Amino acid sequence: MTSAAAADSASKEVFDLISQKGFKFEDELHELVNQEAVHFGDVAVQVGTEPGLLGPKTGDELVIFNPEDTGGAAINGVWEAKTGKQDLRKILDELGNAMANRDACVRIAVFGSPEVAPAPCPSPSTVTKRSWCSIKSTQTPVGSS
């Protein structure tokens, strides 16, 4: 095997591990969100593998808020699950796209660990329509044993 072929093979393996980690984290997020949503009569739907209104798959979790709590209005929240490090501008852009793609008026970014959350992370109380949450995933990080 040539060094170029070995590098391609290693890159594919790392990509597959990262993709699997992301999908597992989305499953974990769905369980957490759904557990809370049912208490309020909201509906949590894992949508990360389905195209949205605009076509792309941006937005991993959709919460349809209970119409009894919204005055009968159809109000959705979108969650974006991240296991890889991203800068603040990139995640804000992605959240904006997810909001439009999933017809949501609330957007939340959830990071697999504090180390991958952007710094500085704005406080939800000082940023309109943006919330931030960091949870420690139960998964073993890529490259760990």
C-alpha positions in Angstrom: 0.0 0.0 0.0 1.4 3.4 -0.9 1.7 6.1 1.7 -1.0 8.2 -0.1 -3.4 5.2 -0.1 -2.6 4.6 3.6 -3.3 8.3 4.4 -6.6 8.1 2.4 -7.6 5.0 4.3 -6.7 6.5 7.7 -8.6 9.7 6.8 -11.7 7.7 5.9 -11.5 5.8 9.2 -11.3 9.0 11.2 -14.1 10.6 9.2 -16.3 7.5 9.9 -15.5 7.6 13.6 -16.3 11.3 13.8 -19.6 10.7 11.9 -20.6 7.8 14.1 -19.8 9.9 17.2 -21.9 12.7 15.9 -24.9 10.4 15.2 -24.6 8.8 18.6 -24.5 12.2 20.2 -27.6 13.2 18.3 -29.3 10.0 19.6 -28.2 10.9 23.2 -29.5 14.5 22.7 -32.8 13.2 21.5 -33.3 11.1 24.5 -32.5 14.0 26.9 -34.8 16.5 25.0 -37.6 14.0 24.6 -37.6 13.2 28.3 -38.2 16.9 29.1 -40.5 17.6 26.2 -43.1 15.0 27.2 -43.5 16.7 30.6 -44.8 19.8 28.9 -46.8 18.2 26.1 -44.2 19.2 23.6 -43.1 16.9 20.8 -39.4 16.2 20.2 -38.4 14.8 16.8 -35.0 13.8 15.7 -34.6 15.3 12.2 -30.9 15.4 11.5 -31.0 12.9 8.7 -34.1 14.5 7.0 -34.0 17.4 4.6 -35.7 20.5 6.0 -37.9 23.2 4.4 -34.9 24.7 2.5 -33.5 21.3 1.4 -30.4 20.7 3.6 -30.3 18.6 6.8 -29.4 21.5 9.0 -31.0 21.2 12.5 -30.6 17.9 14.4 -33.6 18.0 16.8 -36.9 19.8 16.4 -39.2 20.5 19.3 -42.8 21.4 18.5 -44.1 23.3 21.5 -47.5 22.5 23.0 -50.1 24.8 21.4 -51.7 25.2 24.8 -48.5 27.0 26.0 -48.2 29.1 22.8 -51.7 30.6 22.6 -52.4 28.2 19.7 -49.5 29.4 17.6 -47.3 26.8 15.9 -43.9 27.4 17.5 -40.8 25.3 17.0 -37.4 25.1 18.5 -34.4 23.7 16.8 -31.3 22.0 18.4 -27.9 21.6 16.8 -25.7 18.9 18.3 -21.9 19.4 18.0 -19.1 17.1 18.9 -16.3 18.9 17.1 -14.8 22.3 17.9 -16.4 25.3 16.0 -15.8 29.0 16.3 -18.6 31.3 17.4 -19.3 32.8 14.0 -19.6 29.4 12.3 -22.1 28.0 14.9 -24.1 31.2 14.9 -24.4 31.0 11.1 -25.4 27.3 11.3 -28.0 28.1 14.0 -29.5 30.8 11.8 -29.6 28.3 8.9 -31.2 25.6 11.1 -33.8 28.1 12.3 -34.9 28.9 8.7 -34.6 25.3 7.6 -36.8 24.0 10.4 -39.2 26.9 10.7 -38.1 27.6 14.3 -38.1 30.7 16.4 -35.8 29.3 19.1 -32.3 27.8 18.5 -30.1 26.0 20.8 -26.5 24.7 20.3 -25.5 21.7 22.4 -21.8 20.7 22.6 -20.5 17.2 23.5 -18.1 18.8 26.0 -17.1 22.2 27.2 -13.8 21.9 25.3 -15.6 22.0 21.9 -17.9 24.9 22.7 -16.8 28.2 21.2 -15.1 30.6 23.5 -16.3 33.0 24.6 -19.7 31.6 24.7 -22.4 34.3 25.0 -24.7 34.1 28.0 -28.3 33.2 27.1 -29.5 36.2 29.2 -27.5 38.7 27.1 -28.2 37.3 23.6 -31.6 37.3 22.1 -33.0 34.1 20.6 -29.8 32.2 21.3 -29.2 29.6 24.0 -26.1 27.6 24.8 -25.8 24.4 26.6 -22.8 22.1 27.1 -23.3 18.5 28.2 -20.7 15.8 28.7 -21.3 12.9 26.4 -21.1 9.4 27.7 -19.1 8.4 24.6 -15.4 7.8 24.5 -13.7 10.6 22.6 -12.2 9.7 19.2 -8.6 8.7 19.7 -9.2 7.6 23.4 -9.2 4.1 24.6 
